[in-house]
Amino acid sequence: MLTYPSPIFGPVHSRRLGLSLGINLQPGDGKLCTFDCIYCECGFNADHRTRSRRPTRMEVSSALRLKLEEMRAAGTQPDVLTFAGNGEPTCHPDFPAIISDTVALRDELAPLAKVSVLSNSTQIHREEIRQALLLVDNNILKLDTVDEDFIRLVDRPTSSHYDVRRIVSDMELFEGHLVVQTMFLRGMADGRPIDNTTDRYVGPWLDALRRIRPREVMVYTIDRATPAPDLEKASHEELDRICSQVKALGIPCTASY
């Protein structure tokens, strides 16, 4: 399974975002996440316990400045500065301040780059997190389904208080300043068949999108090795069909295969 250097990694070519300079707010030697997804490229939480601390706000800012200055001197500019890596970025205790620092550094050293956050949405009930996410160009929030049982099987939130209905309501508070990202896949989880490409799951998910009214939707499927062995990619045809249904709602949608 993958682990990412901390606090800066890349740049890497992202399927969805272009030339992406990664910002990892978790330790570089393991994984800290409020989900424990069976498809996560970083593996299961229990298998990748960290032995080091998160980078500090100052360490993130200093490392980002150094890398952006290096890229600028080489005549290369990132398309995007992406908060991602070994777990959920919004769990960092200084996340709002780090976002402010990053926006300022972007404006100074890479003004054409977008700031993106890839989040599993578990912290958006917190006002300070919502306000920070409103500052970024691409506030990309996960919503794999609105079926609680599927989420418990596949996304496996670490908190027993997770409530997908609350997540949808909190997404509405962004008033369109968000991109919804959804993983489609099939296979087995805990000995049970899973497949969120079917109408049983897609229909209620589309109803939630009507309420949320995101700026865009990104649908995608498995691209790398997964810690659970019995998972399969959604097909091009299935992703295209789902994408067409989103577009029929008047919401732009892209599919990554």
C-alpha positions in Angstrom: 0.0 0.0 0.0 1.1 3.6 -0.6 2.3 6.1 1.9 3.1 9.7 1.1 6.0 11.9 2.3 5.0 14.6 4.7 4.3 17.5 4.5 5.0 17.9 0.7 5.0 15.3 -2.0 5.2 15.3 -5.8 4.3 17.0 -8.0 2.3 14.1 -9.5 -0.1 13.9 -12.4 -3.6 13.5 -11.1 -6.3 11.9 -13.2 -8.7 14.6 -12.2 -6.6 17.7 -11.3 -3.6 17.9 -13.6 0.0 18.5 -12.3 -0.6 18.3 -8.5 1.7 19.3 -5.7 0.6 17.3 -2.7 0.3 18.5 0.8 0.1 15.8 3.4 -1.0 16.9 6.9 -0.5 13.5 8.4 2.7 11.7 9.5 4.7 10.3 6.6 5.1 6.9 8.2 1.5 5.8 8.5 -2.2 6.7 8.3 -4.5 8.8 10.4 -8.1 8.8 9.0 -11.7 9.1 10.2 -12.6 6.5 7.5 -11.1 3.1 7.0 -12.2 2.5 3.5 -11.8 -1.0 2.1 -10.6 0.5 -1.2 -8.0 2.9 0.2 -4.7 2.9 -1.6 -3.0 3.7 1.8 -4.3 0.4 3.3 -6.2 -0.2 6.5 -5.7 2.1 9.5 -4.7 -0.8 11.8 -2.0 -1.9 9.5 -0.3 1.5 9.2 0.0 2.9 12.7 2.1 6.1 12.9 5.1 6.5 15.1 5.7 10.1 14.4 3.7 13.3 14.8 1.8 15.5 12.3 3.8 18.3 10.7 3.3 21.6 12.4 1.8 24.7 10.7 5.2 26.2 10.4 6.7 23.1 8.9 4.0 22.9 6.3 4.4 26.6 5.3 8.2 26.4 5.2 8.3 23.2 3.1 5.6 24.5 0.7 7.5 27.8 0.2 10.7 25.9 -0.5 9.1 23.6 -3.0 7.2 26.4 -4.8 10.4 28.5 -5.1 12.2 25.4 -6.4 9.6 24.8 -9.1 9.4 28.4 -10.0 13.2 28.6 -10.5 12.9 25.5 -12.7 10.2 27.2 -14.8 7.5 24.7 -13.7 4.2 25.7 -12.1 1.8 23.3 -10.5 -1.8 23.3 -11.8 -3.0 22.6 -8.3 -1.9 22.4 -4.6 -3.7 19.4 -3.3 -4.3 18.5 0.3 -4.4 14.7 0.4 -2.0 12.0 1.6 -2.1 9.6 4.5 -5.5 10.3 5.9 -8.1 13.1 6.4 -6.5 16.6 6.1 -9.3 18.4 7.9 -8.4 16.6 11.2 -5.2 18.6 11.6 -5.7 20.9 14.6 -4.3 23.9 12.6 -6.1 23.1 9.3 -7.9 26.5 9.0 -4.6 28.4 9.6 -2.7 26.1 7.2 -5.3 26.8 4.5 -4.8 30.6 5.0 -1.0 30.2 4.7 -1.3 28.1 1.6 -3.6 30.5 -0.2 -1.2 33.3 0.6 1.8 31.3 -0.7 -0.1 30.4 -3.8 -0.9 34.0 -4.5 2.8 34.9 -4.1 4.6 32.1 -5.8 2.1 30.2 -8.1 -0.8 32.5 -8.8 -2.3 30.3 -11.6 -2.5 27.2 -9.3 -5.7 26.1 -7.7 -5.9 25.1 -4.1 -7.8 21.8 -3.7 -8.8 19.7 -0.6 -9.7 16.1 -0.9 -11.9 15.4 2.2 -14.1 12.5 3.3 -16.6 15.1 4.7 -16.5 13.9 8.3 -15.4 17.2 9.7 -17.7 19.6 7.8 -20.1 19.9 10.8 -17.4 22.1 12.3 -17.9 25.8 11.5 -14.2 26.6 11.4 -13.6 23.7 8.9 -16.4 24.9 6.6 -15.1 28.5 6.7 -11.6 27.2 5.7 -13.0 25.1 2.9 -14.8 28.1 1.5 -11.4 29.7 0.9 -10.1 27.0 -1.5 -10.8 26.7 -5.2 -11.7 23.1 -5.2 -13.5 21.9 -2.1 -13.8 18.2 -3.0 -16.0 16.3 -0.6 -16.7 12.5 -0.6 -20.2 11.1 -0.8 -20.0 7.5 -2.0 -23.6 6.8 -1.3 -26.4 7.9 1.0 -27.0 4.3 2.2 -25.8 4.1 5.8 -25.3 0.3 5.7 -23.1 0.5 2.5 -21.0 3.2 4.2 -20.5 1.1 7.3 -19.3 -1.8 5.0 -17.2 0.1 2.6 -16.1 3.5 3.9 -16.1 2.3 7.5 -16.2 5.5 9.5 -14.3 5.3 12.7 -16.9 7.2 14.7 -20.1 5.5 15.7 -21.8 8.9 15.5 -21.4 9.2 11.7 -24.7 10.1 10.1 -24.8 10.4 6.3 -28.1 12.5 6.5 -26.1 15.1 8.6 -23.3 15.0 6.0 -25.8 15.8 3.2 -27.3 18.6 5.2 -23.8 20.1 6.0 -23.0 19.9 2.3 -26.0 22.1 1.6 -24.5 24.8 3.8 -21.7 25.4 1.2 -24.4 26.7 -1.2 -22.7 25.2 -4.2 -19.1 25.9 -3.3 -18.1 22.2 -3.4 -17.3 19.3 -5.7 -18.9 16.0 -4.8 -16.6 13.0 -5.4 -18.0 9.5 -5.5 -16.3 6.1 -5.8 -18.2 3.5 -7.7 -17.2 -0.2 -7.3 -18.5 -3.7 -6.7 -17.3 -6.9 -5.0 -17.5 -8.4 -1.5 -17.2 -6.8 1.9 -17.4 -8.8 5.1 -18.8 -11.7 3.0 -21.6 -9.5 1.6 -22.0 -8.4 -2.0 -21.6 -4.7 -2.7 -22.3 -2.7 -5.8 -23.2 1.0 -5.6 -23.6 1.3 -9.4 -27.2 0.0 -9.2 -30.4 2.0 -9.2 -30.9 1.1 -5.6 -27.9 3.3 -4.7 -27.7 5.7 -7.6 -31.3 7.0 -7.3 -31.1 8.2 -3.7 -27.6 9.6 -4.4 -29.0 11.7 -7.2 -31.8 12.9 -4.9 -29.1 14.1 -2.5 -27.2 15.9 -5.3 -30.5 17.7 -6.1 -30.4 19.1 -2.6 -26.7 19.8 -2.4 -26.4 21.4 -5.8 -22.6 21.1 -6.1 -20.6 23.0 -8.6 -19.5 19.7 -10.1 -19.5 16.0 -9.5 -16.5 13.7 -10.0 -17.3 10.0 -10.4 -14.4 7.5 -10.4 -13.5 3.9 -9.7 -10.6 1.9 -8.3 -7.2 2.8 -9.9 -4.7 1.1 -7.5 -4.3 -1.9 -5.4 -6.8 -2.1 -2.5 -6.4 -3.7 1.0 -9.6 -5.7 0.6 -9.0 -8.4 -2.1 -12.5 -8.9 -3.6 -13.2 -5.6 -5.2 -13.8 -4.7 -8.9 -13.8 -1.6 -10.9 -17.0 -0.1 -12.2 -17.0 -0.2 -16.0 -16.6 2.7 -18.4 -20.2 2.2 -19.5 -21.5 2.3 -15.9 -19.6 5.5 -15.0 -20.7 7.1 -18.3 -24.4 6.2 -17.5 -24.2 7.6 -14.0 -22.4 10.7 -15.3 -25.2 11.3 -17.8 -27.8 11.1 -15.0 -25.9 13.8 -13.1 -25.7 16.0 -16.1 -29.5 15.6 -16.6 -29.8 17.4 -13.2 -28.0 20.4 -14.7 -24.8 19.6 -12.7 -21.5 19.2 -14.6 -19.9 15.7 -14.1 -16.7 14.1 -15.1 -15.8 10.4 -15.0 -12.3 8.9 -14.3 -11.8 5.3 -15.3 
